[in-house]
Amino acid sequence: MKSFPIGVMLESFRLPIEEALGKARDLKVQGIQVYATTGELAPDRLSAAQRKEFLKKVRDHGLVVSAVCGDLGHGFGDAQKNPGLVESSKRILDLSLEWESGIVTTHIGVIPDEPDSPMYRAMQAACRDLGFYAAGKGVSLAVETGPETAAALRLFLDRLEAPGVGVNLDPANLVMVTGDDPVAAVRTLAPYLVHTHAKDGRQLQPCDRHEVYGAFAEGGFAQLEARMGRLFQETPLGEGAVDWPRYLAALTAAGYRGFLTIEREVGVDPEGDIRKAVAFLRRTMDG
């Protein structure tokens, strides 16, 4: 089995940037992913000097930027909002190039079942625009898996016919929301894979993907679970439904050469969970 470089989502430490970089360095991982949507690393809040200074800090810690998170919330399903969202996404793509990553991961919204629906067309138009822009810059917009099956996402991307659009495969999102098989998803999405998240979880009851991601976007997920009961559970790596040996073997067979970037969104001991995740990945790849 191929040994993949390991990254960490910097925000998963839930610490100030400098401290989180130090934690990543101490774990001897190769890279970090950072959010560049709001907060101190948003493009409109960084001067040219500050952009260079952040990259220098990353390098000084012996790290690279595996990807930049450009998730703007609702995705691209509303044609009236898309001009502003697309422009913001282009600035994040530019930033990824300055930080020598060239990959921006994002949720594009919940792909409708009907390809002739206004929402589907709006998402296609926005992603096509961003795809050609990204290709012209030599970077990739990586659509994160989760709201739909891998087969539905593959069909959307094939219809797009735009260079510069790839996939950030998050196996936990697939098992938690759609109940999809991450191993099969690797084979389905292989031509588009540019980045992955190392995250685990399990589905506790069938989910309505529109409800789940709509609640996340609106900040109402707690209310949804209060009404429906627990829908899924994000777990420490190796404790969920992702079959990691088979999943990593599938990535190897698909010719994937990119990062496994650890993302931990819950839990009371994020640093401990990340440390265990790094050890788990190394142990599994060595085995």
ZAMARGU-4260 file (C-alpha; in steps of 0.2 Angstrom, whole numbers, plus 5000, padded with zeros to 4 digits):
<rodrens>
0) 5000/5000/5000 | 5006/5017/4996 | 5011/5029/5010 | 5002/5045/5008 | 5007/5062/5015
5) 4997/5067/5031 | 4989/5084/5034 | 4979/5091/5047 | 4965/5104/5046 | 4972/5118/5056
10) 4955/5123/5064 | 4953/5106/5071 | 4965/5110/5085 | 4953/5124/5090 | 4969/5134/5094
15) 4976/5151/5088 | 4985/5149/5072 | 5003/5150/5079 | 4999/5137/5092 | 4990/5126/5080
20) 5005/5126/5068 | 5016/5121/5082 | 5005/5106/5086 | 5005/5101/5068 | 5024/5102/5068
25) 5026/5092/5083 | 5015/5078/5076 | 5028/5078/5061 | 5014/5078/5048 | 5018/5085/5031
30) 5004/5098/5028 | 4990/5108/5035 | 4973/5114/5027 | 4966/5131/5033 | 4949/5140/5031
35) 4950/5156/5020 | 4932/5161/5020 | 4930/5172/5036 | 4941/5177/5050 | 4960/5182/5049
40) 4964/5172/5034 | 4950/5178/5023 | 4957/5185/5007 | 4950/5202/5009 | 4958/5204/5027
45) 4975/5199/5021 | 4988/5212/5014 | 5001/5205/5001 | 5014/5206/5015 | 5002/5196/5027
50) 4999/5182/5014 | 5018/5180/5012 | 5021/5180/5031 | 5008/5166/5033 | 5016/5155/5020
55) 5033/5159/5029 | 5026/5153/5045 | 5020/5137/5037 | 5037/5134/5029 | 5046/5138/5045
60) 5036/5124/5054 | 5042/5112/5041 | 5025/5111/5033 | 5016/5115/5017 | 4997/5120/5013
65) 4989/5104/5007 | 4973/5114/5003 | 4963/5129/5007 | 4945/5128/5013 | 4934/5139/5003
70) 4917/5133/5009 | 4905/5148/5008 | 4890/5140/5016 | 4875/5138/5005 | 4884/5133/4989
75) 4879/5138/4972 | 4861/5133/4971 | 4854/5151/4970 | 4858/5160/4953 | 4855/5177/4960
80) 4868/5175/4974 | 4881/5166/4963 | 4890/5181/4956 | 4896/5187/4973 | 4900/5169/4978
85) 4909/5165/4962 | 4919/5181/4964 | 4924/5177/4982 | 4928/5159/4977 | 4940/5166/4963
90) 4949/5176/4976 | 4951/5161/4987 | 4958/5151/4972 | 4971/5165/4969 | 4976/5164/4988
95) 4979/5145/4986 | 4991/5149/4972 | 5000/5161/4983 | 5001/5148/4997 | 5008/5136/4984
100) 4994/5124/4987 | 4983/5126/4971 | 4968/5116/4979 | 4953/5124/4986 | 4940/5113/4994
105) 4922/5118/4995 | 4904/5112/4997 | 4894/5117/4981 | 4877/5113/4989 | 4865/5098/4987
110) 4865/5093/4969 | 4846/5090/4964 | 4840/5074/4956 | 4833/5083/4941 | 4847/5090/4929
115) 4834/5102/4921 | 4830/5111/4937 | 4835/5129/4940 | 4845/5124/4955 | 4855/5111/4945
120) 4858/5123/4931 | 4864/5137/4943 | 4876/5125/4951 | 4883/5119/4934 | 4885/5137/4928
125) 4894/5143/4944 | 4906/5127/4944 | 4909/5129/4925 | 4914/5147/4927 | 4926/5143/4942
130) 4932/5127/4933 | 4939/5137/4918 | 4945/5151/4930 | 4955/5138/4940 | 4962/5129/4925
135) 4968/5146/4919 | 4977/5148/4935 | 4984/5130/4936 | 4974/5126/4952 | 4959/5115/4956
140) 4942/5118/4964 | 4939/5102/4974 | 4920/5098/4977 | 4918/5090/4994 | 4908/5074/4994
145) 4894/5072/5006 | 4877/5078/5000 | 4875/5065/4986 | 4881/5048/4981 | 4898/5047/4972
150) 4888/5042/4956 | 4877/5057/4957 | 4893/5068/4959 | 4902/5060/4945 | 4887/5063/4933
155) 4887/5081/4938 | 4906/5083/4935 | 4905/5074/4918 | 4891/5085/4913 | 4901/5100/4918
160) 4915/5097/4905 | 4925/5110/4914 | 4944/5108/4918 | 4950/5114/4935 | 4936/5105/4945
165) 4941/5090/4955 | 4935/5081/4971 | 4939/5082/4989 | 4934/5065/4995 | 4928/5064/5013
170) 4923/5046/5017 | 4914/5050/5033 | 4902/5062/5024 | 4897/5048/5013 | 4894/5035/5026
175) 4886/5047/5038 | 4873/5056/5026 | 4871/5045/5010 | 4876/5028/5017 | 4887/5027/5001
180) 4903/5016/5001 | 4919/5026/5001 | 4929/5012/4993 | 4917/5011/4978 | 4917/5030/4978
185) 4936/5031/4975 | 4933/5020/4960 | 4919/5031/4954 | 4927/5048/4956 | 4945/5042/4953
190) 4948/5054/4938 | 4943/5069/4948 | 4952/5065/4965 | 4964/5079/4970 | 4962/5079/4989
195) 4955/5069/5003 | 4949/5071/5021 | 4954/5058/5034 | 4938/5058/5044 | 4927/5043/5051
200) 4909/5041/5056 | 4893/5031/5055 | 4875/5033/5051 | 4863/5031/5065 | 4847/5032/5055
205) 4843/5036/5037 | 4845/5055/5033 | 4837/5067/5021 | 4852/5075/5013 | 4842/5091/5009
210) 4837/5093/5027 | 4854/5089/5034 | 4864/5101/5023 | 4851/5114/5024 | 4851/5114/5043
215) 4870/5115/5042 | 4870/5130/5031 | 4856/5139/5041 | 4864/5134/5058 | 4849/5124/5063
220) 4857/5107/5064 | 4854/5105/5083 | 4836/5109/5080 | 4835/5096/5067 | 4842/5082/5078
225) 4831/5088/5093 | 4816/5084/5081 | 4823/5068/5073 | 4835/5061/5085 | 4853/5058/5082
230) 4856/5055/5063 | 4874/5051/5062 | 4890/5051/5073 | 4907/5057/5068 | 4920/5046/5077
235) 4938/5045/5080 | 4948/5038/5065 | 4946/5019/5064 | 4931/5019/5075 | 4917/5022/5062
240) 4911/5013/5047 | 4925/5018/5035 | 4935/5002/5030 | 4952/5011/5031 | 4963/4997/5024
245) 4952/4994/5009 | 4949/5013/5007 | 4968/5017/5007 | 4971/5002/4995 | 4958/5009/4983
250) 4966/5026/4983 | 4983/5017/4979 | 4975/5007/4965 | 4967/5023/4958 | 4984/5032/4957
255) 4980/5045/4970 | 4996/5054/4976 | 4989/5068/4987 | 4986/5071/5005 | 4976/5062/5019
260) 4971/5078/5028 | 4964/5074/5046 | 4948/5084/5050 | 4940/5082/5067 | 4924/5093/5070
265) 4918/5086/5087 | 4925/5079/5103 | 4931/5086/5119 | 4950/5082/5116 | 4953/5088/5098
270) 4972/5087/5100 | 4971/5069/5107 | 4960/5064/5093 | 4971/5071/5080 | 4987/5063/5088
275) 4978/5046/5088 | 4972/5049/5070 | 4990/5052/5064 | 4996/5036/5073 | 4981/5026/5066
280) 4985/5032/5048 | 5003/5028/5049 | 5000/5011/5057 | 4987/5007/5044 | 4998/5012/5029
285) 5013/5002/5037 | 5002/4987/5038
</rodrens>
